């Protein structure tokens, strides 16, 4: 239980640090929330950002507590939930923009997150079946690079990468499987940064540094959410917000599906039909947490792959998740500590998470250009364009262009012209386009109830098919045994010579 919490707690400070870069509705001395340098030296604007960060710390801990408790009560899996890494960066830097530089406001982005949770509640994991496997894998890897790129910058990271007029970016500074390694690393760097009088202190001897240090010394304090609670604006009248909504939905489905099934398989709960008990309830809990998180003023919530740390230490049931939610609740009262983690302490967490996510590239089909090129473009363009959405558009657009072009050439030439690596192409699942495969189970149940039909779940259908196959095998073995016995009887019968009666 402790390893799981220690592996996930870093999200409280890291998420607050990233999302506070959106600026929310803080207004500087230039009359707006923009990247103008004047904003950052405006005391009122700085105070607004500081209050925003405290709100986000409380909100992150609260939603992690509630969503993890929800998962623990309704699903017998040791899973934790919290705002998703990668999605929080996309929410901040691409949708809202650094200190509100983009057209979409913070409130409108929250409304998109809320709607995304409702759509996710309907579709659950059904839409994943429509995605080519290599491009699906590349999404996680690209988000990993995107997170790493943020982690090495100065705003929410270690400041290794800075601006350069010629190359745009340039260097600007120079225990295996340890449980809670990310949190321990953050604590180590933070403790060093809490020492005043050093060149790397987080509390310099200036007015703002003195104020932060005075708040840090309180240690145990509950900060109520004041500025971000229930601030959604449903004026979704721009194309950018709909692109963001679709991206939120797609990435969240990918994250949740991958985490839930990998954790179920890791724990040994995966059944022979490729599903696990309580999968529908798990998706429903995740979807409900997304919309609830939007009410708290947060980016999309998702199941955390770091839950594997708790499973490794013996966590087997819902009790692990419930205990983790209790510890998240306790963390609500230590806001001064979480507010004092500097960017150069939390930045490495983004780099580590990115490296964990990119290892999935091993499963991409690099042997076929129709699969490899779209996957590569999706991975490369997410950090280079600073947008998950643009990476997805490049990946899917190139997949359609390449494979669609190959299909047309084969069709026109009567299959005489085809690429040499055609046999290495990943098969497209034809069953993905059936109505049953796209509709979530609870909708199928409702349709069957309305039409007077009997709903048969995939699990029951699989068990029935398996029973019939076993029955057929058993009958075949029985017939074989009977034939063998008859042959034995025939072989022991007396032989009659020709002419004898």
C-alpha positions as CSV (number, residue, x, y, z in Angstrom):
1,X,0.0,0.0,0.0
2,X,2.8,2.4,0.9
3,X,4.8,1.7,-2.3
4,X,1.7,2.4,-4.3
5,X,1.1,5.7,-2.6
6,X,4.8,6.7,-2.7
7,X,4.8,6.0,-6.5
8,X,1.7,8.1,-7.1
9,X,2.0,11.0,-4.6
10,X,4.3,13.0,-6.9
11,X,1.2,13.8,-9.0
12,X,-0.1,16.1,-6.3
13,X,2.8,18.6,-6.7
14,X,3.6,17.9,-10.3
15,X,0.1,18.3,-11.6
16,X,-0.4,21.6,-9.6
17,X,2.9,22.9,-11.0
18,X,1.9,22.1,-14.6
19,X,-1.7,23.2,-14.6
20,X,-0.8,26.5,-12.8
21,X,1.1,27.4,-15.9
22,X,-2.3,27.9,-17.6
23,X,-2.8,31.0,-15.5
24,X,-6.5,30.2,-15.2
25,X,-8.2,33.6,-15.0
26,X,-5.4,35.5,-13.4
27,X,-5.1,39.0,-15.0
28,X,-1.8,40.9,-15.1
29,X,-0.9,44.5,-15.5
30,X,-1.4,44.3,-19.2
31,X,-5.1,43.7,-18.8
32,X,-5.1,40.1,-19.7
33,X,-3.7,36.6,-19.0
34,X,-0.9,36.3,-21.6
35,X,2.8,35.5,-21.7
36,X,3.8,39.2,-21.6
37,X,6.8,39.5,-19.3
38,X,5.0,42.3,-17.4
39,X,2.6,39.8,-16.0
40,X,5.3,37.9,-14.1
41,X,6.6,41.0,-12.2
42,X,3.1,42.2,-11.3
43,X,2.6,41.4,-7.6
44,X,-1.2,40.9,-7.9
45,X,-0.7,38.4,-10.8
46,X,2.0,36.5,-8.9
47,X,-0.3,36.3,-5.8
48,X,-3.1,35.0,-8.0
49,X,-0.8,32.3,-9.5
50,X,0.3,31.3,-6.0
51,X,-3.3,30.9,-4.8
52,X,-4.1,28.9,-8.0
53,X,-1.3,26.5,-7.2
54,X,-2.6,25.9,-3.7
55,X,-6.1,25.3,-5.0
56,X,-4.7,22.8,-7.5
57,X,-2.8,20.9,-4.8
58,X,-5.9,20.5,-2.7
59,X,-8.0,19.6,-5.7
60,X,-5.5,17.0,-7.0
61,X,-5.3,15.3,-3.6
62,X,-9.1,15.4,-3.2
63,X,-9.9,13.9,-6.6
64,X,-7.2,11.3,-6.1
65,X,-8.8,10.4,-2.8
66,X,-12.4,10.3,-4.1
67,X,-11.6,8.5,-7.4
68,X,-9.3,5.9,-5.8
69,X,-12.0,5.2,-3.1
70,X,-14.6,4.9,-5.9
71,X,-12.5,2.3,-7.7
72,X,-11.8,0.5,-4.4
73,X,-15.5,0.3,-3.5
74,X,-16.8,-1.0,-6.8
75,X,-13.9,-2.9,-8.4
76,X,-11.8,-5.5,-6.7
77,X,-8.5,-4.3,-8.0
78,X,-5.7,-2.4,-6.2
79,X,-5.8,0.6,-8.6
80,X,-5.2,4.3,-7.9
81,X,-6.6,7.2,-10.0
82,X,-5.4,10.8,-10.4
83,X,-5.1,13.5,-13.1
84,X,-3.2,11.9,-16.0
85,X,0.4,12.9,-16.8
86,X,0.6,14.0,-20.4
87,X,-3.0,15.0,-20.5
88,X,-2.4,17.7,-17.9
89,X,0.4,19.0,-20.1
90,X,-1.8,18.9,-23.2
91,X,-4.6,20.7,-21.2
92,X,-2.2,23.4,-20.1
93,X,0.3,24.1,-22.9
94,X,-1.8,23.2,-26.0
95,X,-5.4,23.8,-25.1
96,X,-5.3,26.7,-22.7
97,X,-1.8,27.8,-23.5
98,X,1.1,29.0,-21.3
99,X,-0.6,31.6,-19.1
100,X,-3.7,31.6,-21.3
101,X,-1.9,32.4,-24.6
102,X,-4.4,30.4,-26.7
103,X,-7.9,31.1,-27.7
104,X,-9.6,28.5,-25.4
105,X,-10.2,29.6,-21.9
106,X,-9.5,27.5,-18.8
107,X,-13.2,27.3,-18.0
108,X,-14.1,26.1,-21.6
109,X,-11.4,23.5,-21.4
110,X,-12.9,22.2,-18.2
111,X,-16.3,21.9,-19.9
112,X,-14.7,19.9,-22.6
113,X,-13.2,17.6,-20.0
114,X,-16.6,17.2,-18.4
115,X,-18.2,16.3,-21.7
116,X,-15.4,13.9,-22.5
117,X,-16.1,12.0,-19.2
118,X,-19.7,11.6,-20.2
119,X,-18.8,10.3,-23.7
120,X,-16.3,8.0,-22.1
121,X,-19.0,6.8,-19.8
122,X,-20.9,5.7,-22.9
123,X,-18.3,4.2,-25.1
124,X,-15.8,2.9,-22.4
125,X,-13.1,0.9,-24.3
126,X,-15.1,0.2,-27.4
127,X,-13.5,2.9,-29.6
128,X,-10.0,1.4,-29.0
129,X,-10.9,-1.5,-31.4
130,X,-11.0,1.0,-34.3
131,X,-7.4,2.1,-33.8
132,X,-4.5,0.5,-35.7
133,X,-2.3,-1.2,-33.2
134,X,1.1,0.4,-34.1
135,X,-0.5,3.9,-34.1
136,X,-2.2,3.1,-30.8
137,X,1.2,2.2,-29.2
138,X,2.9,5.2,-30.7
139,X,0.4,7.5,-28.9
140,X,1.7,6.5,-25.5
141,X,5.3,6.8,-26.7
142,X,4.7,10.3,-28.2
143,X,3.1,11.5,-25.0
144,X,6.1,10.1,-23.1
145,X,8.4,12.3,-25.2
146,X,6.1,15.2,-24.8
147,X,6.3,14.8,-21.0
148,X,10.0,14.5,-21.1
149,X,10.3,17.7,-23.2
150,X,8.3,19.6,-20.6
151,X,10.4,18.1,-17.8
152,X,13.7,19.4,-19.3
153,X,12.4,23.0,-19.7
154,X,12.5,25.8,-17.2
155,X,8.8,26.4,-16.5
156,X,7.9,23.1,-15.1
157,X,11.2,21.2,-15.2
158,X,14.9,21.3,-14.6
159,X,15.8,24.0,-17.1
160,X,18.1,21.8,-19.2
161,X,16.5,23.1,-22.4
162,X,16.2,26.8,-23.2
163,X,15.4,29.0,-26.2
164,X,17.9,29.4,-29.0
165,X,17.3,31.7,-32.0
166,X,19.0,29.4,-34.5
167,X,18.0,25.9,-33.3
168,X,14.9,26.9,-31.3
169,X,16.1,24.8,-28.4
170,X,19.5,24.2,-26.9
171,X,21.2,22.9,-23.8
172,X,21.1,25.6,-21.0
173,X,22.6,23.6,-18.1
174,X,24.6,20.9,-17.6
175,X,18.9,1.2,-6.8
176,X,17.2,-0.5,-9.5
177,X,13.4,-0.9,-8.9
178,X,13.4,1.2,-5.8
179,X,9.9,1.6,-4.5
180,X,8.8,5.3,-4.5
181,X,12.0,6.3,-6.4
182,X,10.2,9.2,-8.1
183,X,8.9,10.6,-4.8
184,X,12.2,10.1,-3.0
185,X,14.0,11.9,-5.8
186,X,11.6,14.9,-5.5
187,X,12.0,14.9,-1.7
188,X,15.8,14.8,-1.9
189,X,16.1,17.7,-4.3
190,X,13.4,19.6,-2.5
191,X,15.0,19.3,0.9
192,X,18.2,20.7,-0.5
193,X,16.2,23.5,-2.1
194,X,14.6,24.4,1.3
195,X,17.9,25.4,2.8
196,X,18.0,29.2,2.7
197,X,21.1,31.2,1.8
198,X,22.2,28.9,-1.1
199,X,22.3,29.7,-4.8
200,X,19.7,27.0,-5.5
201,X,17.2,27.7,-2.7
202,X,13.5,27.9,-3.3
203,X,13.2,30.5,-0.6
204,X,15.5,33.4,-1.5
205,X,15.8,36.4,0.8
206,X,13.3,38.5,-1.0
207,X,9.7,39.4,-0.3
208,X,8.2,36.5,-2.3
209,X,10.7,34.1,-0.8
210,X,10.0,35.2,2.7
211,X,6.2,34.7,2.1
212,X,6.7,31.2,0.7
213,X,9.0,30.2,3.6
214,X,6.5,31.5,6.2
215,X,3.8,29.4,4.6
216,X,6.1,26.4,4.3
217,X,6.8,26.5,8.1
218,X,3.1,25.9,8.8
219,X,3.6,22.3,7.6
220,X,0.1,21.2,8.5
221,X,-2.6,23.4,7.0
222,X,-5.7,22.7,5.0
223,X,-6.2,25.1,2.0
224,X,-9.8,25.2,0.8
225,X,-10.4,25.4,-3.0
226,X,-11.4,29.0,-3.7
227,X,-10.8,29.9,-7.4
228,X,-11.2,26.8,-9.5
229,X,-14.3,24.9,-8.1
230,X,-17.2,24.5,-10.6
231,X,-15.9,27.0,-13.2
232,X,-16.9,25.3,-16.4
233,X,-18.0,27.3,-19.4
234,X,-20.0,25.3,-22.0
235,X,-19.6,27.9,-24.8
236,X,-18.1,25.3,-27.2
237,X,-18.3,27.4,-30.3
238,X,-14.8,26.9,-31.7
239,X,-13.2,24.1,-33.7
240,X,-10.2,24.1,-31.4
241,X,-12.2,23.0,-28.4
242,X,-13.7,20.1,-30.3
243,X,-10.3,18.9,-31.4
244,X,-9.2,19.1,-27.8
245,X,-12.3,17.2,-26.6
246,X,-11.7,14.4,-29.1
247,X,-8.0,14.2,-28.1
248,X,-8.9,14.1,-24.4
249,X,-11.3,11.2,-25.2
250,X,-8.9,9.3,-27.3
251,X,-5.9,9.5,-25.0
252,X,-8.0,8.8,-21.9
253,X,-9.5,5.7,-23.4
254,X,-6.0,4.6,-24.4
255,X,-4.5,5.3,-21.0
256,X,-7.3,3.7,-19.0
257,X,-7.6,0.6,-21.2
258,X,-3.9,-0.1,-21.2
259,X,-3.6,0.4,-17.4
260,X,-6.6,-1.6,-16.4
261,X,-5.8,-4.6,-18.5
262,X,-2.1,-4.6,-17.8
263,X,-2.8,-4.4,-14.0
264,X,-5.4,-7.1,-14.2
265,X,-2.9,-9.3,-16.2
266,X,-0.1,-8.5,-13.8
267,X,-2.3,-9.5,-10.8
268,X,-3.4,-12.7,-12.5
269,X,-7.1,-11.6,-12.8
270,X,-7.2,-11.8,-16.6
271,X,-9.6,-14.5,-17.8
272,X,-9.2,-16.8,-20.9
273,X,-11.6,-14.6,-22.9
274,X,-9.2,-11.6,-22.6
275,X,-11.4,-9.7,-20.0
276,X,-11.4,-9.4,-16.3
277,X,-14.2,-9.5,-13.7
278,X,-15.5,-6.0,-13.0
279,X,-14.1,-4.4,-16.2
280,X,-17.3,-2.5,-16.9
281,X,-17.4,-1.1,-13.4
282,X,-13.8,-0.1,-13.6
283,X,-14.4,1.9,-16.8
284,X,-17.5,3.5,-15.3
285,X,-15.6,4.6,-12.2
286,X,-12.9,6.1,-14.4
287,X,-15.4,7.9,-16.5
288,X,-17.3,9.3,-13.5
289,X,-14.0,10.5,-12.0
290,X,-13.2,12.4,-15.2
291,X,-16.3,14.5,-15.0
292,X,-16.0,14.9,-11.2
293,X,-12.4,16.1,-11.7
294,X,-13.6,18.8,-14.1
295,X,-15.9,20.1,-11.3
296,X,-12.7,20.4,-9.2
297,X,-11.0,22.4,-12.0
298,X,-8.7,19.6,-13.1
299,X,-7.6,17.9,-16.4
300,X,-8.8,14.4,-17.1
301,X,-8.4,11.8,-14.4
302,X,-7.2,8.3,-15.3
303,X,-6.0,5.0,-13.8
304,X,-2.3,5.1,-12.8
305,X,0.2,2.6,-14.1
306,X,2.2,3.2,-10.9
307,X,-0.5,1.1,-9.2
308,X,1.8,-1.8,-10.2
309,X,4.1,-0.8,-7.3
310,X,1.4,-1.8,-4.8
311,X,0.6,-5.0,-6.7
312,X,4.3,-5.9,-6.6
313,X,4.3,-5.5,-2.8
314,X,1.4,-7.9,-2.4
315,X,-1.7,-5.7,-3.0
316,X,-4.4,-7.9,-4.3
317,X,-7.8,-6.5,-3.6
318,X,-9.9,-3.3,-3.2
319,X,-8.4,-2.8,0.3
320,X,-5.2,-1.5,-1.2
321,X,-7.1,1.1,-3.2
322,X,-9.2,2.1,-0.2
323,X,-6.1,2.4,2.0
324,X,-4.4,4.5,-0.6
325,X,-7.4,6.8,-0.8
326,X,-7.2,7.3,3.0
327,X,-3.6,8.4,2.7
328,X,-4.5,10.8,-0.2
329,X,-7.1,12.2,2.2
330,X,-4.4,12.8,4.9
331,X,-2.2,14.5,2.3
332,X,-4.9,17.2,2.0
333,X,-3.6,18.7,5.3
334,X,0.0,19.0,4.2
335,X,-0.5,21.6,1.5
336,X,2.5,23.7,2.6
337,X,4.9,20.8,2.0
338,X,3.5,20.0,-1.5
339,X,3.4,23.7,-2.4
340,X,7.2,23.9,-1.7
341,X,8.4,21.4,-4.2
342,X,10.4,23.5,-6.8
343,X,10.2,22.9,-10.5
344,X,13.7,21.5,-10.7
345,X,12.7,18.8,-8.2
346,X,9.5,17.8,-10.0
347,X,10.9,18.1,-13.6
348,X,12.8,14.7,-13.3
349,X,9.5,13.0,-12.5
350,X,8.3,14.0,-16.0
351,X,11.4,12.7,-17.6
352,X,11.1,9.4,-15.7
353,X,7.4,9.0,-16.6
354,X,8.3,9.8,-20.3
355,X,10.9,7.1,-20.3
356,X,8.5,4.6,-18.9
357,X,5.9,5.4,-21.5
358,X,8.3,5.3,-24.5
359,X,9.4,1.7,-23.9
360,X,6.2,0.6,-25.7
361,X,7.8,1.4,-29.0
362,X,9.3,-2.2,-28.9
363,X,5.8,-3.5,-29.8
364,X,5.3,-1.3,-32.9
365,X,5.4,-3.1,-36.2
366,X,8.6,-1.6,-37.7
367,X,8.7,-4.2,-40.5
368,X,5.9,-2.6,-42.6
369,X,6.2,1.0,-43.8
370,X,2.4,1.4,-43.7
371,X,2.5,0.8,-39.9
372,X,6.0,2.2,-39.1
373,X,5.8,5.6,-40.8
374,X,2.5,6.8,-39.1
375,X,3.7,5.5,-35.8
376,X,7.0,7.4,-36.1
377,X,5.3,10.6,-37.2
378,X,2.9,10.4,-34.2
379,X,5.8,9.9,-31.8
380,X,8.0,12.7,-33.3
381,X,5.5,15.4,-33.9
382,X,3.9,15.4,-30.4
383,X,7.0,17.0,-28.7
384,X,8.1,18.9,-31.8
385,X,4.7,20.6,-32.3
386,X,4.1,20.8,-28.6
387,X,0.7,19.2,-29.2
388,X,-0.6,15.7,-28.7
389,X,-3.5,16.5,-31.1
390,X,-1.2,17.4,-34.0
391,X,0.8,14.2,-33.5
392,X,-2.4,12.2,-33.6
393,X,-3.5,14.0,-36.8
394,X,-0.2,13.3,-38.4
395,X,-0.2,9.7,-37.4
396,X,-3.7,8.9,-38.6
397,X,-3.5,11.1,-41.6
398,X,-0.4,9.4,-42.9
399,X,-1.8,6.0,-42.1
400,X,-4.9,6.7,-44.2
401,X,-2.8,8.2,-47.0
402,X,-0.2,5.4,-47.2
403,X,-2.4,2.4,-46.7
404,X,-5.3,3.9,-48.7
405,X,-2.9,4.7,-51.6
406,X,-1.6,1.1,-51.5
407,X,-5.1,-0.3,-51.5
408,X,-6.1,1.8,-54.5
409,X,-3.0,0.8,-56.5
410,X,-3.7,-2.9,-55.7
411,X,-7.3,-2.4,-56.7
412,X,-6.5,-0.7,-60.0
413,X,-3.7,-3.1,-61.0
414,X,-5.7,-6.2,-60.1
415,X,-3.3,-7.1,-57.3
416,X,-0.4,-7.2,-59.8
417,X,1.3,-4.2,-58.0
418,X,1.7,-4.6,-54.3
419,X,4.4,-3.7,-51.8
420,X,7.0,-6.4,-50.8
421,X,6.2,-6.0,-47.1
422,X,2.4,-6.4,-47.6
423,X,2.4,-9.8,-45.7
424,X,4.1,-8.1,-42.7
425,X,1.3,-5.5,-42.4
426,X,-0.8,-5.7,-39.2
427,X,-4.2,-7.2,-39.9
428,X,-7.1,-4.7,-39.6
429,X,-9.7,-6.2,-37.3
430,X,-12.8,-6.5,-39.5
431,X,-15.0,-7.2,-36.4
432,X,-14.2,-3.7,-35.2
433,X,-16.9,-2.3,-37.4
434,X,-19.8,-4.5,-36.2
435,X,-22.4,-2.7,-34.2
436,X,-21.9,-5.1,-31.3
437,X,-18.2,-4.4,-31.0
438,X,-18.7,-0.6,-31.0
439,X,-21.6,-0.4,-28.5
440,X,-20.6,-0.7,-24.9
441,X,-22.0,-3.7,-22.9
442,X,-24.5,-1.6,-20.9
443,X,-26.0,-0.2,-24.1
444,X,-26.3,-3.7,-25.6
445,X,-28.1,-4.8,-22.5
446,X,-30.5,-1.9,-22.8
447,X,-31.2,-2.6,-26.5
448,X,-31.8,-6.3,-25.7
449,X,-34.2,-5.4,-22.9
450,X,-36.1,-3.0,-25.1
451,X,-36.4,-5.4,-28.0
452,X,-37.3,-8.4,-25.7
453,X,-34.0,-10.3,-26.6
454,X,-31.7,-12.1,-24.2
455,X,-28.4,-10.4,-23.7
456,X,-25.4,-12.7,-23.7
457,X,-22.2,-11.1,-22.5
458,X,-18.9,-11.8,-24.3
459,X,-17.7,-13.7,-21.2
460,X,-20.8,-16.0,-21.3
461,X,-20.6,-16.3,-25.0
462,X,-16.9,-17.4,-24.7
463,X,-17.7,-19.9,-21.9
464,X,-20.6,-21.3,-24.0
465,X,-18.4,-21.7,-27.1
466,X,-15.7,-23.3,-24.9
467,X,-18.2,-25.7,-23.4
468,X,-19.5,-26.7,-26.9
469,X,-15.9,-27.2,-28.1
470,X,-15.2,-29.4,-25.0
471,X,-18.4,-31.3,-25.7
472,X,-17.4,-31.9,-29.3
473,X,-14.0,-33.0,-28.3
474,X,-15.4,-35.2,-25.6
475,X,-17.8,-36.8,-28.1
476,X,-15.0,-37.3,-30.6
477,X,-12.8,-38.9,-27.9
478,X,-15.8,-41.1,-26.9
479,X,-16.4,-42.3,-30.4
480,X,-12.7,-43.0,-30.9
481,X,-12.7,-45.1,-27.7
482,X,-15.8,-47.0,-28.9
483,X,-14.1,-47.7,-32.2
484,X,-11.0,-48.9,-30.5
485,X,-13.0,-51.2,-28.2
486,X,-14.9,-52.6,-31.2
487,X,-11.5,-53.3,-33.0
488,X,-10.3,-55.1,-29.9
489,X,-13.5,-57.3,-29.9
490,X,-13.1,-58.0,-33.6
491,X,-9.5,-59.0,-33.1
492,X,-10.4,-61.6,-30.4
493,X,-13.2,-63.2,-32.4
494,X,-12.5,-66.7,-33.8
495,X,-11.3,-66.8,-37.4
496,X,-13.4,-69.0,-39.8
497,X,-11.7,-70.6,-42.7
498,X,-13.3,-70.6,-46.1
499,X,-15.5,-73.5,-46.6
500,X,-16.2,-74.1,-42.9
501,X,-19.7,-73.7,-41.5
